[in-house]
C-alpha cells in the first residue's frame, strides 16, 4: 500500500486505482468541418435589442 500525505496527515490508500484500457483518439477533419458548416447554415437570424438599439445576431 502507498502512504499518502494530506494536510500533514499520513494515511494509506485503501483501494487500488481502476485501470481502464487506453483509447486512441482520432481527429476526423472532414467530419468536424462539415458539422461546423452545417451548424452555420442552421443558425436563425435573431433580432436583439439593447438599450433601444437593435442588433442582428
ABEGO torsion letter per residue (X at the ends): XBBBBBGGBBBBBABBBBBBBBBBBBBBAAAAAAAAAAAAAABBBBBBBBGGBBBBX
